[in-house]
């Protein structure tokens, strides 16, 4: 596993939680690390649920998922936003 390649998954308010969880687990298996970004309450909710589900996928394999959330300032079309990663 190499942590040099880092993927960014963007979660929206309509992202299917099981698919996001699968993508998180896949990225962890492939790269050892993944960034999961969400903007807005509903998207953050789905992000948290997906991380919890991905943890249940990875725990039996002996891979322990340790989320480290932080806020990231963004500028989208001149509008300042804050994302959770």
Helices and strands as residue ranges (DSSP letters): E 7-11, H 17-31, E 34-38, H 41-59, E 71-76, E 79-84
